[in-house]
Amino acid sequence: MNKPLIVITGASSGFGAEIAKIFNQAGYPELLLGRRVEKIQALPLNFENVMIESVDVTNQAQFKTAIDHAEAKFGPVDLLFNNAGVMLLGNVTTQSPTEWQTMLDTNVMGVLNGNTGITQKVIMITVDLMKNTFNILLIGIFLFDDRIAKPYKQSINNNI
């Protein structure tokens, strides 16, 4: 039985890279998205069923094109792990509004852009970079059907 497609944004480092390793070891086909593809290519993965795309999640057209290419090769997206984000720390009284807009565009619109072009029910996991705990992985799971979600939750729980 073929396993379903997993899409991970922000796959070049942090949670995204670690989740990519977990699902890669479990044999899932993956679309790994990030701005720094050389860092994704350097991950210790079996790249046989991995597609890597340089995507800025704030660019809806780029995001949709990458998903379309992966779905053409691997089938419909089954899980979207929205991990891309930025946190430009600063003092609210002196920080540039341009930085606020960058954070909003990436952390909010980037998540919404991920929904564009996905053709079936998916499980979406969103990492909220405003929170500083790993528990957000479990809190941020939006389950449409627990029968679908169970193998993913098990895979994540076994590797935490």
C-alpha positions in Angstrom: 0.0 0.0 0.0 1.3 3.4 -0.9 1.6 5.9 1.8 0.0 9.4 1.4 1.8 12.6 0.7 3.1 14.8 3.5 3.8 18.5 2.9 6.1 20.3 5.3 6.8 24.0 5.2 9.9 25.4 6.9 11.6 22.0 6.3 15.2 23.4 6.3 15.6 23.5 10.1 14.0 23.1 13.5 10.7 21.3 13.9 10.2 21.1 10.1 13.5 19.3 9.6 12.9 16.9 12.5 9.3 16.1 11.3 10.7 15.5 7.8 13.2 13.0 9.2 10.4 11.1 11.2 8.1 10.8 8.2 11.0 10.0 5.8 12.1 7.1 8.1 8.5 5.9 8.1 8.5 5.8 4.3 6.0 8.6 3.5 6.4 10.6 0.3 7.2 14.2 1.2 7.1 17.7 -0.3 9.6 19.7 1.6 9.3 23.4 1.2 11.7 26.1 2.3 13.7 29.1 1.2 17.0 27.4 1.9 16.8 24.3 -0.2 20.6 23.6 0.3 19.8 23.0 4.0 17.0 20.6 3.2 19.3 18.8 0.7 21.9 18.4 3.5 19.4 16.6 5.8 20.1 12.9 6.5 17.1 11.6 4.4 16.4 9.0 1.8 15.5 11.3 -1.1 13.9 8.6 -3.2 10.3 9.8 -2.4 11.1 13.4 -1.5 10.4 16.5 -3.6 12.1 19.7 -2.6 10.9 23.1 -3.7 12.2 26.6 -2.9 9.0 28.3 -1.8 8.3 31.6 0.0 5.0 30.7 1.8 3.8 34.3 1.4 3.7 33.7 -2.4 0.4 31.9 -3.0 1.2 31.1 -6.6 4.6 29.5 -5.7 2.9 27.5 -2.9 0.1 26.2 -5.1 2.5 25.3 -8.0 4.7 23.2 -5.6 1.7 21.4 -4.2 0.4 20.7 -7.7 3.7 19.2 -8.8 3.9 17.0 -5.7 0.3 15.8 -6.1 1.0 14.9 -9.8 3.9 12.7 -8.7 2.7 11.3 -5.3 -1.1 11.8 -5.2 -3.2 14.1 -3.0 -1.9 15.8 0.0 -2.9 14.0 3.2 -1.1 16.0 5.8 0.1 19.6 5.7 2.6 20.6 8.4 2.6 24.4 8.4 5.9 25.1 10.1 7.4 28.1 8.2 7.5 31.2 10.2 9.6 34.1 11.5 9.8 35.9 14.8 11.5 39.2 14.5 11.9 40.1 18.1 11.9 43.7 19.0 10.5 46.4 21.2 7.0 47.2 20.1 7.6 50.9 20.6 10.7 51.0 18.3 10.2 48.0 16.0 9.6 48.7 12.3 6.1 48.2 11.1 7.7 46.5 8.1 8.9 43.8 10.4 5.4 43.4 11.8 4.1 43.0 8.3 6.7 40.4 7.5 5.7 38.4 10.5 2.0 38.6 9.7 2.6 37.8 6.0 4.7 34.7 6.9 3.0 33.5 10.1 -0.6 34.1 9.1 -0.9 34.4 5.3 1.7 31.7 4.8 -0.5 29.2 6.7 -3.6 30.3 4.8 -1.7 30.0 1.5 -0.9 26.4 2.3 -4.6 25.6 2.0 -4.7 26.7 -1.6 -4.8 23.9 -4.1 -5.2 21.1 -1.6 -7.8 18.8 -3.2 -9.1 16.7 -0.3 -9.5 16.6 3.5 -6.1 17.0 5.1 -4.7 17.1 8.5 -3.1 20.4 9.2 -0.5 20.9 11.9 0.5 24.4 12.5 3.4 25.5 14.7 2.7 28.8 16.4 6.1 30.4 16.7 4.7 32.9 19.3 4.7 29.9 21.7 7.9 28.5 22.9 7.0 24.9 23.6 7.2 21.6 21.7 3.6 20.9 23.0 2.2 23.2 20.3 2.7 20.2 17.9 0.1 18.3 19.7 -2.2 21.2 20.5 -2.0 22.5 16.9 -3.4 19.3 15.3 -6.7 19.9 13.6 -8.3 16.5 13.1 -10.9 16.0 10.4 -11.1 12.3 10.9 -9.3 10.4 13.7 -9.1 7.3 11.6 -6.8 9.3 9.2 -5.0 11.1 11.9 -4.2 8.1 14.1 -1.1 6.9 12.2 0.4 10.4 12.1 -0.2 11.0 15.8 1.4 7.6 16.6 4.4 8.4 14.4 4.9 11.8 16.0 4.3 10.5 19.6 6.8 7.7 19.1 9.5 10.2 18.1 9.0 12.9 20.7 
